[in-house]
Amino acid sequence: MNSIDALRRTLIWAAGGPGAPELSRLTEDDLLFALNKHRLESRFLYQAREDGVALPAGLADRLAKRQSECLDLIERKAELYARLCDAMREIAPDGGVAPVKGFGLYALTGEERHIRFSVDLDVLGSDPAEVARAAMSVNDVGYHHHGEDHPYVFAHMREIEVHTRYLVTGFRKGEQAGTYDVSAGTPVMQIENPFSVSAIDYPTLAANLVDSPLGPVPRAEFALLIRCAHIYVGFAMDPYPLPVATVRLDELAQVRDLIALDAFSAAEFQKLADDFDADLVVSFARTLCRELLGADPFEEAGKDADVRAVAHDWFPQNLWWDGSGAGFPVLLNWSPMDLVARDEDQPDFIHALGPAPVATGPGGAARVTFLAAGPDESSRYFWHEFHGGIGQITAEITLSETGIRTAVTLPATPEDQMSMVGVASRDSRVELFFKPREGDSEFSDYSFAKLPAGSAGGEGRVSGETHVLTVDLPWAAFGLEQRPAPGTKVQLLLRARQQRRPWNEIAGGIVAPLLVSC
């Protein structure tokens, strides 16, 4: 057994699954890092006590300190939420605010194993702008206003995230896996059908709150709906698994624990799942619980008679999540264990997509076209035209001593639309949005480990009848310390789309796996 196998077994045990911990094969720092990413510190301590596992004194002390810090954070968030509610009553007497997720299970049970770390307080309100004003009045640290630039978050600050809605991902029932199998499709593969989304809004959430010692929280059935939706997003958005915690095991353990509550009604939950088209996300959560924790949570709790059987036997991943319900649903070969911790030598999923070769010339430059009226210069990509299509896309790739520049040219859009480009390689992922009406560019680094400050960037501009979006990435983004030797092949995943504002229909887009010869 290698260290990754030992880590997986230990994490699954901590979440209440089968097996035993393999502490002798893990460094303390690696274990603590993984427990934090999976939000499992308290559950690890609980399982150790339950199973009589002796922990090294240093490890036990560090975990106990972490648990105490998490409890302090929960109490602070509960107090912050109470102050936020008071502020909302002053700002908008007819409005309101409700918590989405975070400390809800601990609030319902008071059990020590349910103490977990949460970055911020997620809330939905009757008017997101009013909620942001109220949040500023009780926690004046400034905030980033997303507005139309995010599909469901209006603004976030250091401790509060203000949502406009919360999304539940769906997919058409009866779709055959083979239609979306990247290994079986044509080299240039059109995506025929999109994902769908159902939106949880404030009135619905507010109607599903119950009182707790820490204030109102979603009732168990509604909390499970939100948890299942969140679990699936992690899986779908990261088709190349993160090094650890693509899906957090604490979230799977919460699924099991919520269903096991005496107050939890499986029949009521099934009604919610029907109302929000949640068969996909519920099926996925149940499947992972069975694969990783050893049992279907409804069967384990003796409540399976009141819910339908698992409705999906395959689960599409998304080559580019856009938050609108479109996306690029595909079937990839995936393993539940990789969602816990990825194999260290696992190749980038670009290889599973079958990348098109791109040869650079003597000057280190290459040109590739997609969706051309005539023959394309790329032999492999995925595309859709769910709302009209967008015409030819051209990418010019240029190598330099510092990294790779990718300049993407798209047809100009009306001012009520925006153009977007993404570039990724292994754990590095960046995106550039360009809004022609204002001439604004927004560059974001979504890499697992952020790229060195100032090493990456991007800018969009109007050029005649086109938009040109240029992204610069350092060699570090491709796992290299410097410009590689001639003939070295570098993997690059290029994405481009155009979308109606504010965050509405996707006119069309492409995802292109490329293997660039330096």
C-alpha positions in Angstrom: 0.0 0.0 0.0 1.4 3.4 -0.9 0.9 6.6 1.1 -2.1 7.7 -1.0 -3.9 4.5 -0.3 -3.1 4.8 3.4 -4.4 8.4 3.4 -7.7 7.4 1.6 -8.3 4.6 4.1 -7.7 6.9 7.1 -9.9 9.6 5.8 -12.8 7.2 5.0 -12.5 5.7 8.5 -12.6 9.2 10.0 -15.8 9.8 8.0 -17.4 6.7 9.6 -16.7 4.3 6.8 -15.2 0.8 6.9 -11.5 0.0 7.6 -9.0 1.3 10.0 -6.5 4.3 10.1 -3.0 3.8 8.7 -1.3 6.5 10.8 2.2 4.9 10.7 2.3 5.5 6.9 1.4 9.2 7.0 3.2 12.3 8.1 1.4 14.4 10.7 1.4 17.5 8.4 0.0 15.6 5.4 -2.8 14.0 7.5 -3.8 17.4 9.1 -3.8 19.0 5.7 -6.1 16.4 4.3 -8.4 16.3 7.3 -8.8 20.1 7.0 -9.6 19.9 3.3 -12.2 17.2 4.0 -13.5 19.1 7.2 -12.9 15.9 9.2 -10.9 17.0 12.3 -13.8 16.5 14.7 -14.9 13.3 13.2 -11.4 11.9 13.3 -11.2 12.6 17.0 -14.7 11.0 17.5 -13.8 7.9 15.6 -10.5 7.5 17.5 -12.4 7.6 20.8 -15.1 5.2 19.5 -12.6 2.7 18.2 -10.0 3.0 20.9 -7.3 4.3 18.6 -4.4 5.8 20.4 -3.2 9.0 18.8 0.3 10.5 19.1 0.1 13.2 21.8 1.2 15.9 19.3 -1.5 15.0 16.8 -4.2 14.8 19.4 -3.3 18.2 20.8 -3.2 19.8 17.4 -6.6 18.3 16.5 -8.1 19.4 19.8 -6.9 22.9 19.3 -8.3 22.9 15.8 -11.6 21.7 17.0 -11.8 24.4 19.6 -11.0 27.0 17.0 -13.8 25.7 14.8 -16.3 25.8 17.6 -15.3 29.4 18.3 -15.8 30.1 14.6 -19.3 28.5 14.7 -20.3 30.6 17.7 -19.0 33.7 16.1 -21.0 33.0 12.9 -24.2 32.4 14.9 -23.7 35.7 16.7 -22.9 37.4 13.4 -26.0 35.9 11.8 -28.1 37.3 14.7 -26.7 40.7 14.2 -27.2 40.5 10.5 -30.9 39.7 11.1 -31.2 42.7 13.4 -29.6 44.9 10.8 -31.9 43.7 8.1 -35.0 44.5 10.2 -33.7 48.1 10.4 -32.8 48.4 6.7 -35.7 46.4 5.2 -38.5 45.8 7.8 -40.4 43.8 5.2 -37.4 41.8 4.1 -35.3 39.0 5.6 -32.2 36.8 5.5 -31.7 33.1 6.0 -28.6 30.9 6.4 -27.9 28.4 3.5 -25.2 26.1 4.9 -22.3 25.9 7.3 -23.0 25.0 10.9 -26.6 23.7 10.4 -26.0 20.0 11.4 -24.1 21.0 14.6 -26.9 23.5 15.4 -29.5 20.7 15.1 -27.6 18.1 17.1 -25.0 19.8 19.3 -22.8 16.8 18.8 -19.0 17.3 19.0 -18.3 15.3 15.8 -20.4 17.8 13.9 -18.1 20.7 14.7 -16.5 21.7 11.4 -14.6 24.5 9.8 -16.5 26.7 7.3 -14.9 29.6 5.5 -17.8 32.0 5.7 -21.5 32.4 6.5 -23.6 31.7 3.3 -26.9 33.6 3.3 -29.9 34.2 1.0 -32.0 37.3 1.4 -35.1 39.0 0.1 -32.9 41.6 -1.6 -29.2 40.8 -2.0 -28.3 44.5 -2.2 -30.1 45.1 1.1 -28.4 42.1 2.7 -25.0 43.4 1.6 -25.7 46.8 3.2 -26.8 45.0 6.4 -23.7 42.9 6.3 -21.5 46.0 5.9 -23.2 47.6 8.9 -22.3 44.7 11.2 -18.9 43.6 9.7 -17.4 46.7 8.0 -14.5 45.1 6.2 -15.5 45.9 2.6 -16.7 43.4 0.0 -16.3 42.2 -3.5 -19.5 43.0 -5.5 -20.1 40.3 -8.1 -23.5 41.5 -9.3 -24.0 40.0 -12.8 -20.5 38.5 -12.8 -21.5 35.4 -10.8 -24.4 33.0 -11.4 -25.5 32.8 -7.7 -23.3 35.0 -5.5 -24.1 38.7 -5.2 -21.3 39.8 -3.0 -18.7 38.3 -0.6 -16.8 39.7 2.2 -14.4 38.2 4.7 -17.0 36.4 6.8 -20.3 36.6 4.8 -21.2 35.5 1.3 -24.5 36.9 0.0 -26.2 34.6 -2.5 -28.9 35.6 -5.0 -30.0 32.0 -5.2 -28.7 28.5 -4.7 -28.4 26.1 -7.6 -29.4 22.4 -7.9 -27.8 20.7 -11.0 -30.0 18.4 -13.1 -29.7 16.4 -16.3 -32.2 14.9 -18.7 -33.5 11.5 -17.6 -33.0 8.6 -20.0 -29.9 10.0 -21.7 -27.6 7.2 -22.8 -24.1 7.4 -21.4 -22.5 6.4 -24.8 -23.8 9.7 -26.3 -21.5 11.6 -24.0 -18.6 9.2 -23.7 -15.5 11.2 -24.7 -13.8 7.9 -25.8 -16.5 7.0 -28.2 -17.5 10.2 -29.8 -16.4 11.8 -33.1 -13.1 13.8 -33.0 -15.1 17.1 -33.2 -17.9 16.3 -30.8 -21.1 18.4 -30.5 -22.7 18.5 -27.1 -26.4 18.1 -27.9 -28.0 18.6 -24.5 -27.1 20.9 -21.6 -27.3 20.5 -17.9 -30.2 22.1 -16.2 -30.4 24.0 -12.9 -33.2 24.6 -10.4 -32.9 27.6 -8.2 -33.5 27.8 -4.4 -34.7 31.3 -3.7 -35.1 33.2 -0.4 -38.8 32.7 0.1 -38.4 28.9 -0.3 -35.4 28.7 2.0 -37.1 31.0 4.6 -40.2 28.7 4.6 -37.9 25.7 5.4 -36.1 27.0 8.5 -36.4 25.5 12.0 -35.2 27.0 15.3 -32.0 25.8 17.0 -29.9 26.9 19.9 -27.8 28.8 17.4 -30.7 30.4 15.6 -32.8 29.4 12.6 -31.2 26.8 10.2 -32.6 24.8 7.3 -34.7 21.8 8.4 -33.0 18.5 8.0 -34.7 17.6 4.7 -33.9 21.0 3.1 -30.3 20.8 4.5 -29.9 17.5 2.7 -31.1 18.9 -0.6 -28.5 21.7 -0.3 -25.8 19.3 0.7 -26.4 16.9 -2.2 -26.4 19.9 -4.6 -23.0 21.1 -3.2 -21.5 17.6 -3.4 -22.3 17.2 -7.1 -20.9 20.6 -8.0 -17.5 19.7 -6.7 -17.5 16.5 -8.8 -18.8 18.1 -11.9 -16.7 21.3 -11.9 -13.4 19.4 -11.4 -13.2 16.7 -14.0 -9.5 16.5 -13.2 -9.7 15.6 -9.5 -8.1 17.9 -7.0 -5.0 16.5 -5.2 -7.4 16.0 -2.2 -11.1 16.5 -1.4 -12.7 16.9 -4.8 -15.7 15.8 -2.8 -15.4 16.4 1.0 -16.0 13.3 3.0 -17.5 15.3 5.8 -20.3 16.2 3.4 -21.0 12.5 2.7 -21.0 11.9 6.4 -23.5 14.7 6.8 -25.8 13.1 4.2 -25.8 9.9 6.4 -26.2 11.8 9.7 -29.1 14.0 8.4 -31.0 11.1 7.1 -30.5 9.2 10.4 -32.0 12.1 12.5 -35.3 11.1 14.1 -36.9 14.3 12.8 -35.9 13.5 9.2 -38.8 12.5 7.0 -37.7 10.6 3.8 -41.1 11.1 2.3 -40.8 14.9 2.8 -37.4 14.8 1.3 -38.6 13.0 -1.8 -41.2 15.7 -2.3 -38.4 18.3 -2.2 -36.2 16.3 -4.6 -39.1 16.2 -7.0 -39.8 19.9 -6.7 -36.1 20.8 -7.5 -35.4 18.1 -10.1 -32.7 16.7 -7.7 -32.6 13.1 -8.9 -29.1 13.5 -10.3 -27.5 15.1 -7.2 -29.3 12.7 -4.8 -28.4 9.6 -6.9 -24.7 10.8 -6.9 -24.6 11.3 -3.1 -26.2 8.0 -2.4 -23.8 6.2 -4.8 -20.8 7.8 -3.2 -22.0 6.9 0.3 -22.3 3.3 -0.8 -19.0 3.2 -2.6 -16.9 5.1 0.1 -18.8 4.7 3.4 -20.1 1.2 2.8 -23.9 1.7 2.6 -26.8 3.6 1.1 -27.7 6.2 3.7 -31.5 5.7 3.3 -31.2 1.9 3.6 -28.8 2.3 6.6 -31.4 4.4 8.4 -34.3 2.1 7.4 -36.0 4.9 5.4 -35.5 3.7 1.9 -39.2 2.7 1.5 -40.2 6.3 1.3 -37.7 7.4 -1.4 -37.3 6.2 -5.0 -34.4 4.0 -5.9 -31.3 5.6 -7.2 -32.4 7.1 -10.5 -29.1 7.6 -12.3 -26.4 5.0 -13.0 -23.9 7.4 -14.7 -22.9 10.9 -13.8 -21.9 13.6 -16.3 -19.0 15.9 -15.6 -18.7 19.4 -16.9 -15.8 20.4 -19.1 -16.7 24.1 -18.3 -19.1 25.1 -15.7 -21.0 28.3 -16.5 -23.6 28.5 -13.8 -26.5 28.9 -16.3 -27.3 25.2 -16.7 -25.6 24.8 -20.1 -22.1 23.6 -19.7 -20.4 20.7 -21.5 -21.7 17.5 -20.0 -19.5 14.5 -20.9 -18.8 11.0 -19.5 -15.3 10.5 -18.2 -13.7 7.5 -16.6 -13.6 8.4 -12.9 -13.0 6.7 -9.6 -14.6 7.4 -6.2 -11.3 7.0 -4.5 -9.8 9.7 -6.7 -12.4 12.1 -5.3 -10.9 11.4 -1.8 -7.3 11.8 -2.8 -5.8 11.7 -6.3 -3.1 9.3 -7.3 0.2 11.3 -7.4 1.1 10.0 -10.9 -2.4 10.4 -12.4 -2.1 12.1 -15.8 -4.1 15.2 -16.6 -7.6 14.4 -17.9 -6.6 16.2 -21.1 -5.1 12.9 -22.1 -8.5 11.2 -21.6 -10.0 13.8 -23.9 -7.6 12.9 -26.7 -5.7 16.2 -27.3 -5.1 17.6 -30.7 -1.4 18.0 -31.6 -0.3 21.6 -32.1 3.2 22.2 -33.6 4.8 25.6 -33.0 7.0 27.1 -35.7 10.6 28.3 -35.5 9.4 31.4 -33.7 7.5 29.4 -31.1 4.1 30.3 -32.5 1.1 28.3 -33.7 -2.4 29.1 -35.0 -5.5 26.9 -34.4 -9.1 27.4 -35.6 -12.4 26.0 -34.4 -15.9 26.1 -35.8 -14.5 27.3 -39.1 -16.7 27.4 -42.2 -14.1 25.2 -43.9 -11.7 22.6 -42.5 -10.6 23.3 -38.9 -7.0 23.6 -37.9 -7.8 21.6 -34.8 -8.6 17.9 -35.1 -10.2 17.6 -31.6 -12.6 19.7 -29.6 -16.1 19.8 -28.0 -18.7 22.4 -28.9 -22.3 23.4 -28.5 -24.6 26.1 -29.9 -27.4 26.0 -27.4 -28.5 29.5 -28.2 -27.5 30.4 -31.7 -23.8 29.6 -31.9 -20.9 32.0 -32.2 -19.0 31.4 -35.4 -15.2 30.8 -35.9 -12.8 31.0 -33.0 -9.1 31.4 -33.6 -6.3 30.8 -31.1 -2.8 32.0 -31.5 -0.3 30.3 -29.1 3.1 31.9 -28.6 5.9 30.6 -26.4 8.4 32.8 -24.7 11.1 32.6 -22.0 8.5 33.3 -19.3 5.6 31.2 -20.4 2.7 30.7 -22.9 0.5 33.5 -24.4 -2.8 32.4 -25.8 -4.7 35.0 -27.8 -8.2 34.0 -28.7 -10.2 35.8 -31.4 -14.1 35.5 -31.3 -16.7 37.3 -33.4 -17.8 40.5 -31.8 -21.0 40.2 -29.7 -23.8 42.6 -29.1 -23.2 44.8 -26.0 -25.7 42.7 -24.0 -23.3 39.8 -24.2 -19.8 39.0 -22.9 -16.9 36.9 -24.2 -15.0 34.5 -21.9 -11.8 32.4 -22.3 -10.3 29.8 -20.0 -6.9 28.2 -20.0 -5.9 25.3 -17.8 -3.3 22.6 -17.3 -3.3 20.1 -14.5 -4.1 22.0 -11.3 -3.7 25.4 -12.8 -6.9 27.1 -14.2 -7.5 30.7 -15.1 -10.4 32.6 -16.7 -10.8 35.9 -18.5 -14.1 37.7 -19.0 -14.5 40.6 -21.4 -17.5 43.0 -21.4 -17.6 45.0 -24.6 -20.1 47.6 -23.3 -17.8 48.8 -20.6 -14.5 47.6 -22.2 -13.8 45.8 -18.9 -11.7 42.7 -18.5 -11.8 40.5 -15.4 -9.0 37.9 -14.9 -9.4 35.2 -12.2 -7.0 32.5 -11.0 -8.9 29.3 -9.9 -5.8 27.2 -9.5 -5.5 24.7 -6.6 -2.4 26.6 -5.6 -2.5 30.2 -6.8 0.1 31.1 -9.4 3.0 33.4 -8.3 1.8 37.0 -8.0 2.2 39.0 -11.2 3.1 35.9 -13.3 -0.3 35.4 -14.9 -2.8 37.8 -16.4 -5.2 38.7 -19.2 -6.9 41.4 -21.1 -9.7 41.7 -23.7 -10.3 44.2 -26.4 -12.4 45.0 -29.4 -10.6 44.7 -32.7 -12.8 45.6 -35.7 -15.6 43.0 -35.8 -13.9 40.7 -33.3 -13.1 40.4 -29.6 -9.5 39.4 -28.8 -8.9 37.9 -25.4 -5.3 37.4 -24.4 -4.1 35.2 -21.5 -0.5 34.9 -20.2 0.5 32.0 -18.1 4.0 31.3 -16.6 5.7 28.0 -17.2 4.9 27.1 -13.6 1.3 26.7 -14.6 2.4 23.8 -16.8 4.5 22.2 -14.1 7.7 23.5 -15.5 10.4 25.7 -13.9 11.5 27.3 -17.2 11.0 27.1 -21.0 11.4 23.5 -21.9 13.7 22.0 -24.5 12.5 21.9 -28.2 10.2 19.0 -28.9 8.7 19.0 -25.3 5.0 18.5 -25.4 2.9 20.7 -23.1 -0.8 20.0 -22.3 -3.2 23.0 -22.5 -7.0 23.0 -22.2 -8.5 25.9 -24.0 -12.1 27.1 -23.4 -14.1 29.9 -25.1 -17.7 30.9 -25.0 -20.1 33.9 -25.4 -22.9 34.5 -23.0 -25.9 36.9 -22.7 -25.8 39.3 -19.7 -26.5 39.2 -16.9 -25.4 35.6 -16.7 -28.0 34.2 -19.0 -28.1 32.0 -22.1 -24.9 30.7 -23.6 -24.8 31.5 -27.4 -22.1 28.8 -27.9 -18.7 27.7 -27.0 -15.8 25.3 -27.3 -13.5 23.2 -25.1 -10.3 22.1 -26.9 -7.7 19.8 -25.4 -4.3 20.6 -27.0 -0.9 19.1 -26.9 1.5 21.9 -27.8 5.0 20.9 -29.1 7.5 23.4 -28.0 
